[in-house]
Amino acid sequence: MNRITKTLSTSFLTGLLMASSWNATEVHGETNYPDVSKDITGYEEIHYLANHNIIQGYPDGSFKPGDNVSRMEAAIMLTRELGLSTENLPDPGLKDIPKDHPHYDYVAAVVEAGIFQGTDEGNFEADRDISRIEMAATLTRAYNLENEPISKEFNDVNDHRKYVSEVASNRISVGFPDGTFRPNEPTTRAQFSIFLARAMDDKFKSYLSNAQVDPNFEEVDNENIRGTYIWHAENAINESDKILQFAKENNINLLYTRLDRTQDYSVYNKFVEKAHEAGIEVHAMGGHPNWALQKGEERLKMFTDYVTSYNKVVPPRQQFDGIHLDIEPYVLKNWDGDSENVLATWKSNIELFVNEVKKNSDLETSADLAFWLDKHQTPGQPDVSFSKWFIDTLDHTTVMAFRDAAEGSNGIIDVAKQELEYAEELNKELTVSVEVKENKNAPQITFHEEGKQVMEEELDKVREQFGDSSSYHGNAVHAYEYWRAEN
């Protein structure tokens, strides 16, 4: 164990103590550090934090981006950035941080906020370099990061995977090019500046691309859709050729493709380009039941920002054609007994989604819709079915008509007809989707038992029934991973 001193010797810490809260008026003047040139990683983030008076350089004018950050330095930065109170706090009970310690208040603040914890021996270890895994843990706690399933794995992370997953899924730290996270390595001043700036402002999460615009590309816009869902992001990344071959064999011309926001844009470039060459539309897909709740608003905005930012920096042949949401809040515990409030926040988030997409791109907006939601009223519009509002708000809607027969009462045609009528009235496009995933508890909602041939025959009946409708846009099968297994 490192020896703990009561006073940190670095003049950097003194500078931190002189700094004001980050939310003071931003200083727009240039902060010049001779050792922080535009060529170094973290240049913009370091100046951003310096201009917000969160971080300062040394008396000689340098910043020393390669030096390591101590636990105390990180605690002070987070205390000031978050505006934590340092008054009248309970004693954190740490052996090496008595009440007469010069930085006792900062330690008490971050411990009380649940951002930092002491060691098993009851110490804070103020002078010790903060490791990258500790950085992940403190930022996760400080910013209440919420995990979302992602495909990125680090081959050197065994313990505390939750924290690494949190900072990766929020694009705060995406690790090193060799696939490692290096959890036990110290965090440098430049690295901590990058991570903290990304936690504070999403603009620092954007990835860059050197791709050149291709004005000769002809946009893919199919009329008769035959689509499927690429539900796992790692499939689009790791087996794109297999997916496109499957699409060719099954006449698929639209892919709802789940994305992993922790990945650099480059992992999707060739996949989208090859799909376009094959006449296939690719719509970026994201979603989680929580995205219908108020707490899911920020995650929804992050996803939208990722896709719209991607489309701004790649040529047309590599751009997504649309952005698709799969949000099913009725699987949440609070749906039963509180569906009206959930519908209200879901409605608000869908409106936000459409506004953000249209403000920043020309992407087509779409989302999945459970057919039975036509029985629910729209919050604030009691005379309007939620399904009707939903269809009217988006460019196109995919109604989940999960049944294993086209005809008859409660068949695909029957459960989807109300949504199609709404779409016709509103001059909107509607896609009808079916399920092939096994469901032993409700086999009537999937074609898993009947098989591919029966599914195709039933979808032919759907096309025949709805084919004359100007709003019927085609069919989709959920999902590639299960459909492939049926072949």
C-alpha positions as CSV (number, residue, x, y, z in Angstrom):
1,M,0.0,0.0,0.0
2,N,1.3,3.5,-0.9
3,R,2.2,5.8,2.0
4,I,-0.6,8.4,2.4
5,T,0.3,12.0,3.0
6,K,-2.0,14.6,4.3
7,T,-1.0,17.3,1.8
8,L,-0.7,16.7,-1.9
9,S,2.5,18.2,-3.2
10,T,1.5,19.0,-6.8
11,S,0.9,22.6,-7.7
12,F,-1.8,21.3,-10.0
13,L,-3.9,20.5,-7.0
14,T,-3.4,24.0,-5.7
15,G,-4.7,25.2,-9.0
16,L,-7.7,23.0,-8.7
17,L,-8.6,24.5,-5.3
18,M,-8.4,28.0,-6.8
19,A,-10.8,27.1,-9.6
20,S,-14.5,28.0,-9.6
21,S,-17.4,25.8,-10.3
22,W,-17.6,24.5,-13.9
23,N,-21.0,26.1,-14.5
24,A,-19.6,29.6,-14.2
25,T,-19.6,31.7,-17.3
26,E,-17.4,30.0,-19.9
27,V,-14.2,31.8,-20.7
28,H,-13.9,32.2,-24.5
29,G,-10.3,33.3,-24.5
30,E,-7.6,30.8,-25.7
31,T,-5.8,28.9,-23.0
32,N,-2.3,28.2,-24.2
33,Y,-0.3,25.3,-22.9
34,P,3.0,24.9,-24.7
35,D,2.8,21.1,-24.3
36,V,-0.8,20.8,-25.6
37,S,-0.8,21.3,-29.3
38,K,-3.6,20.6,-31.8
39,D,-1.9,17.4,-32.7
40,I,-2.3,15.7,-29.4
41,T,-5.3,13.6,-28.4
42,G,-7.4,15.5,-26.0
43,Y,-6.6,19.0,-27.2
44,E,-10.2,20.2,-27.5
45,E,-11.3,18.5,-24.3
46,I,-8.4,20.0,-22.2
47,H,-9.2,23.5,-23.4
48,Y,-12.9,22.9,-22.8
49,L,-12.3,22.0,-19.2
50,A,-9.7,24.8,-18.7
51,N,-12.2,27.4,-20.1
52,H,-14.8,26.1,-17.7
53,N,-12.3,26.5,-14.8
54,I,-12.4,22.8,-14.0
55,I,-8.8,22.1,-14.6
56,Q,-5.7,24.3,-14.7
57,G,-2.0,23.9,-15.7
58,Y,1.2,24.3,-13.7
59,P,2.9,27.5,-12.7
60,D,5.4,27.1,-15.5
61,G,2.4,27.3,-18.0
62,S,2.5,23.6,-18.9
63,F,-0.3,21.1,-18.7
64,K,1.7,17.8,-18.6
65,P,-1.0,15.7,-20.4
66,G,1.0,12.5,-19.8
67,D,1.1,12.9,-16.1
68,N,-1.2,10.7,-14.0
69,V,-4.2,11.9,-12.1
70,S,-4.5,11.1,-8.4
71,R,-7.7,10.0,-6.6
72,M,-7.7,13.3,-4.7
73,E,-7.4,15.3,-7.9
74,A,-10.2,13.4,-9.5
75,A,-12.3,13.9,-6.4
76,I,-11.8,17.7,-6.5
77,M,-12.6,18.0,-10.2
78,L,-15.8,16.0,-9.8
79,T,-16.8,17.9,-6.7
80,R,-16.5,21.2,-8.5
81,E,-17.9,20.0,-11.8
82,L,-21.0,18.6,-10.2
83,G,-21.4,21.5,-7.8
84,L,-21.4,19.2,-4.7
85,S,-21.9,20.8,-1.4
86,T,-18.9,20.7,1.0
87,E,-20.7,22.1,4.0
88,N,-21.8,20.3,7.1
89,L,-21.2,16.8,5.7
90,P,-21.0,13.6,7.8
91,D,-17.5,12.3,8.5
92,P,-16.7,9.7,5.9
93,G,-14.7,7.7,8.5
94,L,-11.5,7.3,6.5
95,K,-8.4,6.7,8.6
96,D,-6.1,8.7,6.3
97,I,-8.5,11.7,5.9
98,P,-9.0,13.2,9.4
99,K,-11.1,16.3,9.8
100,D,-7.9,18.5,9.8
101,H,-6.9,17.2,6.4
102,P,-6.6,20.2,4.0
103,H,-8.9,18.5,1.5
104,Y,-11.2,16.8,4.0
105,D,-14.3,18.6,2.6
106,Y,-13.8,17.3,-0.9
107,V,-13.4,13.7,0.2
108,A,-16.5,14.0,2.4
109,A,-18.5,15.4,-0.5
110,V,-17.6,12.6,-3.0
111,V,-18.1,9.9,-0.4
112,E,-21.4,11.3,0.7
113,A,-22.5,11.5,-3.0
114,G,-21.6,7.8,-3.4
115,I,-19.0,8.6,-6.1
116,F,-15.9,7.4,-4.3
117,Q,-15.4,4.6,-1.8
118,G,-12.7,3.9,0.7
119,T,-10.5,0.8,0.6
120,D,-11.2,-2.4,2.5
121,E,-8.7,-1.1,5.1
122,G,-10.7,2.1,5.6
123,N,-8.4,4.5,3.7
124,F,-8.9,6.9,0.9
125,E,-5.4,6.7,-0.6
126,A,-5.5,10.3,-1.8
127,D,-2.1,10.4,-3.5
128,R,-2.5,7.1,-5.4
129,D,-3.0,7.4,-9.2
130,I,-6.6,6.7,-10.1
131,S,-6.7,3.6,-12.3
132,R,-8.8,3.4,-15.5
133,I,-11.3,1.0,-13.8
134,E,-11.7,3.4,-10.9
135,M,-12.2,6.2,-13.4
136,A,-15.0,4.1,-15.0
137,A,-16.6,3.4,-11.6
138,T,-16.5,7.0,-10.4
139,L,-17.9,8.4,-13.7
140,T,-20.6,5.8,-13.7
141,R,-21.7,6.8,-10.2
142,A,-21.2,10.5,-10.7
143,Y,-23.4,10.7,-13.8
144,N,-25.8,7.9,-13.0
145,L,-24.9,6.1,-16.2
146,E,-27.4,3.4,-17.2
147,N,-26.3,0.3,-19.0
148,E,-27.7,-0.8,-22.4
149,P,-26.7,-4.1,-24.1
150,I,-23.7,-3.6,-26.2
151,S,-21.5,-5.9,-28.3
152,K,-18.1,-4.5,-27.3
153,E,-16.1,-6.8,-25.1
154,F,-12.6,-6.2,-23.7
155,N,-10.4,-9.2,-23.4
156,D,-8.6,-7.9,-20.3
157,V,-11.6,-7.0,-18.2
158,N,-12.7,-9.6,-15.8
159,D,-13.8,-7.8,-12.6
160,H,-16.1,-4.8,-12.5
161,R,-17.3,-5.4,-16.0
162,K,-20.4,-3.3,-15.2
163,Y,-18.5,-0.1,-14.9
164,V,-16.5,-0.7,-18.1
165,S,-19.8,-1.5,-19.9
166,E,-21.3,1.7,-18.7
167,V,-18.6,4.0,-19.9
168,A,-18.3,2.1,-23.2
169,S,-22.0,2.1,-23.9
170,N,-22.1,5.8,-23.2
171,R,-19.1,6.4,-25.5
172,I,-17.0,8.0,-22.7
173,S,-14.2,5.5,-23.1
174,V,-14.1,3.0,-25.9
175,G,-10.8,1.3,-25.0
176,F,-7.7,0.8,-27.2
177,P,-7.4,-0.3,-30.8
178,D,-6.1,-3.7,-29.7
179,G,-9.4,-4.5,-28.0
180,T,-8.1,-3.9,-24.4
181,F,-9.4,-1.5,-21.8
182,R,-6.2,-1.8,-19.5
183,P,-8.2,-1.4,-16.3
184,N,-5.3,-1.3,-13.9
185,E,-3.3,1.3,-15.8
186,P,-3.3,4.8,-14.3
187,T,-5.4,7.5,-16.0
188,T,-3.4,10.4,-17.4
189,R,-4.4,14.0,-17.3
190,A,-5.2,14.0,-21.0
191,Q,-7.3,10.8,-20.7
192,F,-9.2,12.1,-17.7
193,S,-9.9,15.4,-19.5
194,I,-11.3,13.4,-22.4
195,F,-13.5,11.2,-20.3
196,L,-14.8,14.1,-18.2
197,A,-15.6,16.3,-21.2
198,R,-17.5,13.4,-22.8
199,A,-19.5,12.9,-19.6
200,M,-20.3,16.6,-19.6
201,D,-21.1,17.3,-23.2
202,D,-22.1,14.8,-26.0
203,K,-20.4,16.9,-28.6
204,F,-17.1,15.2,-27.6
205,K,-18.5,11.8,-28.3
206,S,-18.7,12.2,-32.1
207,Y,-16.4,10.1,-34.2
208,L,-14.7,11.4,-37.3
209,S,-14.4,10.0,-40.8
210,N,-12.2,10.7,-43.7
211,A,-14.7,9.4,-46.2
212,Q,-15.3,11.5,-49.3
213,V,-18.7,12.4,-50.7
214,D,-19.8,10.5,-53.8
215,P,-22.3,12.6,-55.8
216,N,-23.0,9.7,-58.2
217,F,-24.7,7.5,-55.7
218,E,-28.4,6.8,-56.4
219,E,-30.5,6.6,-53.2
220,V,-32.1,3.3,-52.5
221,D,-35.9,3.6,-51.8
222,N,-37.9,0.4,-52.2
223,E,-41.6,0.4,-52.6
224,N,-42.5,-3.3,-51.9
225,I,-40.6,-4.0,-48.6
226,R,-39.4,-7.4,-47.6
227,G,-37.4,-6.8,-44.5
228,T,-35.9,-8.3,-41.4
229,Y,-34.3,-7.2,-38.2
230,I,-30.6,-7.6,-37.4
231,W,-31.2,-7.7,-33.7
232,H,-27.6,-8.2,-32.4
233,A,-25.2,-5.4,-33.3
234,E,-22.2,-7.8,-33.4
235,N,-23.8,-9.7,-36.3
236,A,-23.8,-6.6,-38.5
237,I,-20.2,-5.9,-37.5
238,N,-18.8,-9.5,-37.7
239,E,-20.8,-11.3,-40.4
240,S,-22.0,-8.6,-42.8
241,D,-21.3,-10.7,-45.9
242,K,-23.3,-13.6,-44.4
243,I,-26.2,-11.3,-43.7
244,L,-26.1,-9.9,-47.2
245,Q,-26.0,-13.3,-48.8
246,F,-29.0,-14.4,-46.7
247,A,-30.8,-11.2,-47.8
248,K,-30.1,-12.1,-51.5
249,E,-31.3,-15.7,-51.1
250,N,-34.6,-14.5,-49.4
251,N,-35.2,-11.4,-51.5
252,I,-34.8,-9.0,-48.5
253,N,-34.6,-5.4,-49.4
254,L,-34.7,-3.7,-46.0
255,L,-32.6,-4.3,-42.9
256,Y,-33.5,-2.8,-39.5
257,T,-30.0,-3.0,-38.1
258,R,-29.2,-2.6,-34.4
259,L,-26.1,-0.5,-33.7
260,D,-23.5,-0.5,-31.0
261,R,-22.8,3.2,-30.2
262,T,-19.4,2.4,-28.6
263,Q,-18.1,1.4,-32.0
264,D,-16.3,3.7,-34.4
265,Y,-18.2,4.6,-37.5
266,S,-15.9,2.6,-39.7
267,V,-17.3,-0.7,-38.6
268,Y,-20.6,0.1,-40.5
269,N,-19.3,1.8,-43.6
270,K,-18.7,-1.2,-45.9
271,F,-21.8,-3.1,-44.6
272,V,-24.1,-0.2,-45.5
273,E,-22.3,0.4,-48.8
274,K,-22.5,-3.3,-49.9
275,A,-26.2,-3.4,-48.9
276,H,-26.9,-0.4,-51.1
277,E,-25.1,-2.0,-54.0
278,A,-27.4,-4.9,-53.6
279,G,-30.5,-2.6,-53.6
280,I,-31.1,-3.0,-49.8
281,E,-32.1,-0.2,-47.5
282,V,-30.4,-0.1,-44.1
283,H,-32.2,1.6,-41.2
284,A,-30.3,2.0,-38.0
285,M,-32.2,0.5,-35.1
286,G,-32.1,1.2,-31.4
287,G,-34.4,0.9,-28.5
288,H,-35.1,-0.3,-24.9
289,P,-38.4,-0.3,-22.9
290,N,-37.0,2.4,-20.7
291,W,-36.8,4.7,-23.7
292,A,-40.5,5.3,-23.3
293,L,-39.9,6.7,-19.8
294,Q,-38.6,10.1,-18.8
295,K,-35.3,8.6,-17.7
296,G,-34.8,7.1,-21.2
297,E,-34.9,10.5,-22.9
298,E,-31.2,11.1,-22.7
299,R,-30.4,7.6,-24.0
300,L,-32.7,8.1,-26.9
301,K,-31.0,11.4,-27.8
302,M,-27.6,9.8,-27.6
303,F,-28.6,7.2,-30.1
304,T,-30.2,9.7,-32.4
305,D,-27.1,11.9,-32.2
306,Y,-24.9,8.9,-33.0
307,V,-26.8,8.0,-36.2
308,T,-27.3,11.6,-37.4
309,S,-23.7,12.4,-36.8
310,Y,-22.6,9.3,-38.6
311,N,-24.6,10.3,-41.7
312,K,-23.0,13.7,-41.7
313,V,-19.5,12.5,-42.1
314,V,-19.8,9.5,-44.5
315,P,-20.6,9.6,-48.2
316,P,-24.2,8.9,-49.4
317,R,-23.5,5.3,-50.4
318,Q,-22.5,4.6,-46.7
319,Q,-25.3,6.5,-45.1
320,F,-28.2,4.9,-43.3
321,D,-31.6,5.3,-45.0
322,G,-33.6,5.6,-41.9
323,I,-33.6,5.4,-38.1
324,H,-35.9,2.8,-36.5
325,L,-37.0,2.4,-32.9
326,D,-38.0,-0.7,-31.0
327,I,-39.5,0.4,-27.7
328,E,-41.9,-1.9,-25.9
329,P,-42.6,-0.4,-22.5
330,Y,-45.5,-2.8,-21.8
331,V,-42.9,-5.3,-20.6
332,L,-42.0,-3.0,-17.7
333,K,-43.4,-3.6,-14.3
334,N,-44.9,-0.1,-14.1
335,W,-47.0,-0.6,-17.2
336,D,-49.7,-2.4,-15.4
337,G,-51.6,0.2,-13.3
338,D,-49.7,3.1,-14.8
339,S,-50.0,2.7,-18.6
340,E,-51.4,6.2,-19.0
341,N,-48.4,7.9,-17.6
342,V,-46.1,5.6,-19.5
343,L,-47.9,6.4,-22.7
344,A,-47.5,10.1,-22.0
345,T,-43.8,9.9,-21.6
346,W,-43.5,7.6,-24.6
347,K,-45.4,10.1,-26.7
348,S,-43.2,12.9,-25.5
349,N,-40.0,10.9,-26.3
350,I,-41.3,9.9,-29.8
351,E,-42.0,13.6,-30.5
352,L,-38.5,14.4,-29.3
353,F,-37.0,11.6,-31.5
354,V,-38.7,12.9,-34.7
355,N,-37.8,16.5,-34.0
356,E,-34.1,15.6,-33.4
357,V,-33.9,13.4,-36.5
358,K,-35.6,16.0,-38.8
359,K,-33.5,18.8,-37.3
360,N,-30.2,17.1,-38.0
361,S,-30.9,14.9,-41.1
362,D,-33.2,13.7,-43.8
363,L,-33.4,10.2,-42.4
364,E,-36.7,8.4,-42.5
365,T,-38.2,7.8,-39.0
366,S,-40.0,4.6,-38.1
367,A,-40.8,2.4,-35.1
368,D,-42.4,-0.9,-34.1
369,L,-46.0,-0.8,-32.9
370,A,-48.0,-3.4,-31.1
371,F,-51.3,-3.8,-32.9
372,W,-53.4,-3.8,-29.7
373,L,-52.3,-0.3,-28.8
374,D,-55.1,0.9,-31.0
375,K,-57.3,0.3,-28.0
376,H,-55.5,2.9,-26.0
377,Q,-56.2,6.7,-26.1
378,T,-53.5,9.2,-26.9
379,P,-52.5,11.3,-23.8
380,G,-53.9,14.8,-24.2
381,Q,-56.1,13.6,-27.2
382,P,-58.7,11.3,-25.7
383,D,-60.6,11.0,-29.0
384,V,-57.5,9.7,-30.9
385,S,-56.2,6.2,-30.7
386,F,-52.6,6.0,-29.7
387,S,-51.9,3.8,-32.8
388,K,-53.3,6.5,-35.0
389,W,-51.2,9.2,-33.4
390,F,-48.2,7.0,-33.6
391,I,-48.6,6.3,-37.3
392,D,-49.2,10.0,-38.0
393,T,-46.1,11.1,-36.2
394,L,-43.6,8.8,-38.0
395,D,-42.7,8.4,-41.6
396,H,-43.5,4.8,-41.6
397,T,-44.7,2.3,-38.9
398,T,-44.1,-1.4,-38.6
399,V,-47.1,-3.1,-36.9
400,M,-46.1,-6.2,-35.0
401,A,-48.9,-8.5,-36.2
402,F,-47.4,-11.5,-34.5
403,R,-49.8,-14.4,-35.5
404,D,-49.1,-17.7,-37.3
405,A,-52.0,-17.5,-39.8
406,A,-53.0,-14.7,-42.2
407,E,-56.8,-15.3,-42.3
408,G,-59.5,-15.7,-39.7
409,S,-60.4,-13.9,-36.5
410,N,-57.3,-12.8,-34.7
411,G,-55.1,-13.6,-37.8
412,I,-52.5,-11.3,-39.2
413,I,-54.9,-9.5,-41.5
414,D,-57.5,-9.1,-38.8
415,V,-55.1,-7.6,-36.2
416,A,-53.4,-5.3,-38.6
417,K,-56.4,-3.9,-40.5
418,Q,-57.1,-1.1,-38.1
419,E,-53.6,0.2,-38.3
420,L,-53.7,0.0,-42.1
421,E,-56.9,2.0,-42.1
422,Y,-55.3,4.7,-40.0
423,A,-52.3,4.7,-42.4
424,E,-54.5,5.1,-45.4
425,E,-56.4,8.0,-43.8
426,L,-53.1,9.7,-42.9
427,N,-51.4,8.9,-46.2
428,K,-48.6,7.1,-44.3
429,E,-46.7,3.8,-45.0
430,L,-47.3,0.7,-43.0
431,T,-45.2,-2.5,-42.9
432,V,-46.6,-5.7,-41.4
433,S,-44.1,-7.8,-39.4
434,V,-44.3,-11.4,-38.2
435,E,-42.4,-13.5,-35.7
436,V,-40.3,-16.7,-36.2
437,K,-38.7,-16.9,-32.8
438,E,-39.7,-19.8,-30.7
439,N,-42.3,-19.1,-28.0
440,K,-43.4,-22.1,-26.1
441,N,-45.9,-20.1,-24.0
442,A,-47.6,-18.6,-26.9
443,P,-47.0,-20.6,-30.1
444,Q,-49.8,-18.9,-31.9
445,I,-47.8,-15.7,-32.2
446,T,-44.9,-17.2,-34.2
447,F,-44.2,-19.3,-37.3
448,H,-41.5,-21.2,-35.5
449,E,-43.5,-24.5,-35.4
450,E,-45.0,-24.1,-38.8
451,G,-41.7,-23.3,-40.6
452,K,-40.5,-21.1,-43.4
453,Q,-42.7,-22.5,-46.1
454,V,-46.0,-22.0,-44.2
455,M,-44.8,-18.5,-43.3
456,E,-44.2,-17.6,-46.9
457,E,-47.7,-18.9,-47.9
458,E,-49.4,-16.9,-45.2
459,L,-47.4,-13.7,-46.1
460,D,-48.6,-14.2,-49.7
461,K,-52.1,-14.0,-48.4
462,V,-51.3,-10.8,-46.5
463,R,-49.9,-9.3,-49.7
464,E,-52.9,-10.4,-51.7
465,Q,-55.3,-8.9,-49.1
466,F,-53.5,-5.6,-48.5
467,G,-51.9,-5.2,-51.9
468,D,-54.3,-2.7,-53.3
469,S,-53.8,-0.3,-50.4
470,S,-51.6,2.7,-51.1
471,S,-50.3,2.6,-47.6
472,Y,-49.3,-1.1,-47.4
473,H,-45.5,-1.0,-47.6
474,G,-44.7,-4.8,-47.4
475,N,-43.7,-7.3,-44.7
476,A,-40.8,-7.8,-42.3
477,V,-39.8,-10.9,-40.4
478,H,-38.4,-10.8,-36.8
479,A,-35.6,-11.6,-36.9
480,Y,-32.7,-12.5,-39.1
481,E,-31.0,-14.6,-36.3
482,Y,-34.1,-16.8,-36.0
483,W,-35.2,-16.8,-39.6
484,R,-31.7,-18.0,-40.6
485,A,-32.0,-20.9,-38.2
486,E,-35.2,-22.0,-40.0
487,N,-33.4,-22.4,-43.3
